[in-house]
Amino acid sequence: MSATLLVPQRHTAIAVMSLCMLFLLSSCGTSRLTATWHDVSYGGQNNLQDVLIIAVTKDETVKRLFEDTFVAKLGAEGVQAIPSYTLSQPVIKPEKEAIEAAEKEAGAQFVIITRHLGTDTKEHYRPPQRVSVFADPYYGGIHGYYPMAYREVYTPGYTVKVTTVSLEANLYDVKTGKLVWAVQSESTDPTMTKKYIEELVDLFTSDLKKNTLL
């Protein structure tokens, strides 16, 4: 038989409350940056201006929502930006001439391109919960103890699927064509909502500010 821990009931309640608070805090965000890089020669200049925002996706609704959100966020920082879907050719062909035409029409000095890197789904096994604390009400009598013991034995574990979505955002200098800044993000079980996109854009713009590009 495995060893158990003798804990007063009041301490047990405090421990449970602490675990609940920890769970709530850890569940506040579903996205994070997994990688970030910037050209140090641009750092500290805060010269980001006239930015063309391009979201590379076949979903027109997502494209518009993402680009509009990024434009609004940059605008709040005093940066003029334009969404690519408003151009005369909203779907920019993968050719140098088409890219340059889009940059010229937008009057862009910089371009931010965001794309989907991949989606990964994995299964995780969750074992049944164990109660290993000698405290009332479970150990105060048979009517409390037996149901607890029964649940531990007869309630099986279960499998949950966790989906991870990865994105990439790159910032380019139109004049030189060089990469200035790049980030990669990872989101767990995201739902394609305005809140989720705002969360991503906040991550990206916060990193731009951190590296004094914005």
KERO-574216 format. One record per residue (C-alpha): residue number from 1; residue in three letters; y, x negated, z negated. Coordinates in pm, whole numbers, plus 50000, padded with zeros to 5 digits. Each point is the difference from the previous one (the first is absolute). Layout:
BEGIN
{kolti NUM; ala; {Y; X; Z}}
...
//
This chain:
BEGIN
{kolti 1; met; {50000; 50000; 50000}}
{kolti 2; ser; {50345; 49864; 50089}}
{kolti 3; ala; {50251; 49931; 49726}}
{kolti 4; thr; {50272; 50261; 49936}}
{kolti 5; leu; {50345; 49976; 49849}}
{kolti 6; leu; {50105; 50179; 49682}}
{kolti 7; val; {50356; 50127; 50053}}
{kolti 8; pro; {50194; 50257; 49795}}
{kolti 9; gln; {50077; 50326; 50185}}
{kolti 10; arg; {50380; 49940; 49985}}
{kolti 11; his; {49958; 49660; 50166}}
{kolti 12; thr; {49779; 50158; 50266}}
{kolti 13; ala; {50271; 50251; 50087}}
{kolti 14; ile; {50259; 49721; 50025}}
{kolti 15; ala; {49771; 49800; 50227}}
{kolti 16; val; {49943; 50300; 50227}}
{kolti 17; met; {50375; 50066; 50022}}
{kolti 18; ser; {50062; 49634; 50088}}
{kolti 19; leu; {49741; 50012; 50276}}
{kolti 20; cys; {50157; 50317; 50141}}
{kolti 21; met; {50345; 49841; 50005}}
{kolti 22; leu; {49857; 49691; 50173}}
{kolti 23; phe; {49836; 50222; 50263}}
{kolti 24; leu; {50325; 50188; 50066}}
{kolti 25; leu; {50197; 49680; 50037}}
{kolti 26; ser; {49746; 49843; 50234}}
{kolti 27; ser; {49997; 50316; 50214}}
{kolti 28; cys; {50376; 50008; 50066}}
{kolti 29; gly; {49981; 49805; 50324}}
{kolti 30; thr; {49742; 49993; 50277}}
{kolti 31; ser; {50153; 49727; 50219}}
{kolti 32; arg; {50067; 49630; 49955}}
{kolti 33; leu; {50090; 49694; 50204}}
{kolti 34; thr; {49708; 49766; 50061}}
{kolti 35; ala; {50192; 49730; 50189}}
{kolti 36; thr; {50362; 49907; 50069}}
{kolti 37; trp; {50176; 49722; 50193}}
{kolti 38; his; {50352; 49925; 50118}}
{kolti 39; asp; {50185; 49727; 50184}}
{kolti 40; val; {50191; 49820; 49725}}
{kolti 41; ser; {50277; 49908; 50243}}
{kolti 42; tyr; {50098; 50370; 50002}}
{kolti 43; gly; {49979; 50046; 49625}}
{kolti 44; gly; {50324; 50052; 49810}}
{kolti 45; gln; {50196; 50103; 50306}}
{kolti 46; asn; {49963; 50377; 49954}}
{kolti 47; asn; {50083; 50030; 50369}}
{kolti 48; leu; {49758; 50278; 50094}}
{kolti 49; gln; {50189; 50238; 50229}}
{kolti 50; asp; {49948; 50215; 50310}}
{kolti 51; val; {49626; 50042; 49951}}
{kolti 52; leu; {49766; 50176; 50241}}
{kolti 53; ile; {49712; 50163; 49810}}
{kolti 54; ile; {49670; 50034; 50189}}
{kolti 55; ala; {49694; 50169; 49849}}
{kolti 56; val; {49701; 49935; 50226}}
{kolti 57; thr; {49789; 50317; 49971}}
{kolti 58; lys; {49869; 50277; 50225}}
{kolti 59; asp; {50091; 50262; 49739}}
{kolti 60; glu; {50350; 50114; 50101}}
{kolti 61; thr; {50065; 50173; 49668}}
{kolti 62; val; {49911; 49691; 49798}}
{kolti 63; lys; {50203; 49781; 50236}}
{kolti 64; arg; {50314; 50208; 49959}}
{kolti 65; leu; {49961; 50041; 49626}}
{kolti 66; phe; {49940; 49628; 49944}}
{kolti 67; glu; {50284; 49884; 50224}}
{kolti 68; asp; {50246; 50253; 49856}}
{kolti 69; thr; {49907; 49902; 49645}}
{kolti 70; phe; {50048; 49629; 50075}}
{kolti 71; val; {50335; 50068; 50172}}
{kolti 72; ala; {50119; 50206; 49702}}
{kolti 73; lys; {49892; 49735; 49750}}
{kolti 74; leu; {50177; 49722; 50190}}
{kolti 75; gly; {50304; 50223; 50040}}
{kolti 76; ala; {50020; 50039; 49624}}
{kolti 77; glu; {50028; 49620; 49985}}
{kolti 78; gly; {50284; 49998; 50253}}
{kolti 79; val; {49780; 49892; 50292}}
{kolti 80; gln; {50032; 50174; 50336}}
{kolti 81; ala; {49658; 50085; 50147}}
{kolti 82; ile; {49860; 50217; 50279}}
{kolti 83; pro; {49655; 50162; 50038}}
{kolti 84; ser; {49820; 49914; 50322}}
{kolti 85; tyr; {49900; 50361; 50067}}
{kolti 86; thr; {50366; 50080; 50079}}
{kolti 87; leu; {50012; 49755; 50292}}
{kolti 88; ser; {49981; 50115; 50362}}
{kolti 89; gln; {49648; 49851; 50007}}
{kolti 90; pro; {49863; 50082; 49652}}
{kolti 91; val; {49661; 49847; 50082}}
{kolti 92; ile; {50088; 49639; 50076}}
{kolti 93; lys; {49758; 49841; 50245}}
{kolti 94; pro; {49838; 49670; 49892}}
{kolti 95; glu; {50201; 49795; 50247}}
{kolti 96; lys; {50285; 49752; 49950}}
{kolti 97; glu; {50235; 50195; 50225}}
{kolti 98; ala; {49934; 50327; 49817}}
{kolti 99; ile; {50050; 49840; 49659}}
{kolti 100; glu; {50326; 49836; 50105}}
{kolti 101; ala; {50122; 50329; 50151}}
{kolti 102; ala; {49932; 50180; 49671}}
{kolti 103; glu; {50181; 49728; 49802}}
{kolti 104; lys; {50300; 50022; 50233}}
{kolti 105; glu; {50018; 50379; 49992}}
{kolti 106; ala; {49985; 49997; 49619}}
{kolti 107; gly; {50255; 49719; 49975}}
{kolti 108; ala; {49752; 49830; 49768}}
{kolti 109; gln; {50039; 49661; 49840}}
{kolti 110; phe; {49669; 50036; 49818}}
{kolti 111; val; {49680; 50199; 50053}}
{kolti 112; ile; {49752; 50118; 49736}}
{kolti 113; ile; {49655; 50091; 50135}}
{kolti 114; thr; {49743; 50172; 49778}}
{kolti 115; arg; {49637; 50057; 50094}}
{kolti 116; his; {49670; 50113; 49852}}
{kolti 117; leu; {49767; 49706; 49927}}
{kolti 118; gly; {49690; 50193; 49901}}
{kolti 119; thr; {49829; 50257; 49780}}
{kolti 120; asp; {49710; 49911; 49772}}
{kolti 121; thr; {49785; 50252; 49812}}
{kolti 122; lys; {49759; 49891; 49729}}
{kolti 123; glu; {49776; 50186; 49758}}
{kolti 124; his; {50021; 49924; 49628}}
{kolti 125; tyr; {49745; 50112; 49741}}
{kolti 126; arg; {50132; 50150; 49678}}
{kolti 127; pro; {49737; 49994; 49722}}
{kolti 128; pro; {49983; 50285; 49745}}
{kolti 129; gln; {50238; 49970; 49706}}
{kolti 130; arg; {49858; 49864; 49676}}
{kolti 131; val; {50118; 50089; 49654}}
{kolti 132; ser; {49923; 49713; 49762}}
{kolti 133; val; {50225; 50073; 49703}}
{kolti 134; phe; {49873; 50120; 49660}}
{kolti 135; ala; {50264; 50265; 49928}}
{kolti 136; asp; {50030; 50373; 49949}}
{kolti 137; pro; {49954; 50246; 50161}}
{kolti 138; tyr; {49700; 49846; 50181}}
{kolti 139; tyr; {49831; 49845; 49696}}
{kolti 140; gly; {50105; 50265; 49751}}
{kolti 141; gly; {49700; 50221; 50069}}
{kolti 142; ile; {49717; 50086; 50235}}
{kolti 143; his; {50208; 50257; 50193}}
{kolti 144; gly; {50246; 49732; 50098}}
{kolti 145; tyr; {49761; 49710; 50047}}
{kolti 146; tyr; {49727; 50162; 50212}}
{kolti 147; pro; {50231; 50131; 50280}}
{kolti 148; met; {50162; 49657; 50019}}
{kolti 149; ala; {49661; 49826; 50022}}
{kolti 150; tyr; {49879; 50251; 50259}}
{kolti 151; arg; {50302; 49948; 50225}}
{kolti 152; glu; {49956; 49622; 49994}}
{kolti 153; val; {49637; 50029; 50110}}
{kolti 154; tyr; {50016; 50287; 50248}}
{kolti 155; thr; {50346; 49963; 50157}}
{kolti 156; pro; {49958; 49765; 50295}}
{kolti 157; gly; {50249; 49752; 50135}}
{kolti 158; tyr; {50170; 50068; 50329}}
{kolti 159; thr; {50131; 49824; 50307}}
{kolti 160; val; {50361; 50014; 50117}}
{kolti 161; lys; {50149; 49884; 50329}}
{kolti 162; val; {50312; 49783; 49987}}
{kolti 163; thr; {50204; 49961; 50318}}
{kolti 164; thr; {50237; 49707; 50045}}
{kolti 165; val; {50266; 49999; 50274}}
{kolti 166; ser; {50173; 49675; 50100}}
{kolti 167; leu; {50332; 49968; 50182}}
{kolti 168; glu; {50209; 49713; 50130}}
{kolti 169; ala; {50378; 49976; 50052}}
{kolti 170; asn; {50172; 49718; 50190}}
{kolti 171; leu; {50370; 49925; 50037}}
{kolti 172; tyr; {50119; 49814; 50312}}
{kolti 173; asp; {50332; 49844; 50096}}
{kolti 174; val; {50093; 50140; 50343}}
{kolti 175; lys; {50210; 49697; 50096}}
{kolti 176; thr; {49723; 49745; 49942}}
{kolti 177; gly; {49694; 50227; 50021}}
{kolti 178; lys; {49867; 49830; 49687}}
{kolti 179; leu; {49821; 50158; 49705}}
{kolti 180; val; {50230; 50016; 49697}}
{kolti 181; trp; {49797; 50196; 49744}}
{kolti 182; ala; {49651; 50149; 49974}}
{kolti 183; val; {49813; 50207; 49742}}
{kolti 184; gln; {49663; 50170; 49971}}
{kolti 185; ser; {49933; 50300; 49778}}
{kolti 186; glu; {49696; 50174; 49861}}
{kolti 187; ser; {49982; 50366; 49894}}
{kolti 188; thr; {49715; 50168; 49814}}
{kolti 189; asp; {49897; 50353; 50104}}
{kolti 190; pro; {50339; 50076; 50157}}
{kolti 191; thr; {50104; 50342; 50123}}
{kolti 192; met; {50230; 49987; 50302}}
{kolti 193; thr; {50298; 50164; 49832}}
{kolti 194; lys; {50372; 49927; 49983}}
{kolti 195; lys; {49950; 49870; 49644}}
{kolti 196; tyr; {49737; 49750; 50114}}
{kolti 197; ile; {50220; 49872; 50284}}
{kolti 198; glu; {50299; 49971; 49766}}
{kolti 199; glu; {49782; 49798; 49764}}
{kolti 200; leu; {49910; 49758; 50280}}
{kolti 201; val; {50358; 49966; 50123}}
{kolti 202; asp; {50117; 49935; 49645}}
{kolti 203; leu; {49746; 49718; 49974}}
{kolti 204; phe; {50118; 49847; 50328}}
{kolti 205; thr; {50372; 50023; 49929}}
{kolti 206; ser; {49955; 49872; 49645}}
{kolti 207; asp; {49830; 49690; 50140}}
{kolti 208; leu; {50284; 49952; 50251}}
{kolti 209; lys; {50245; 50012; 49710}}
{kolti 210; lys; {49787; 49767; 49790}}
{kolti 211; asn; {50013; 49742; 50278}}
{kolti 212; thr; {50377; 50058; 50041}}
{kolti 213; leu; {49961; 50120; 50356}}
{kolti 214; leu; {50149; 50336; 49910}}
//
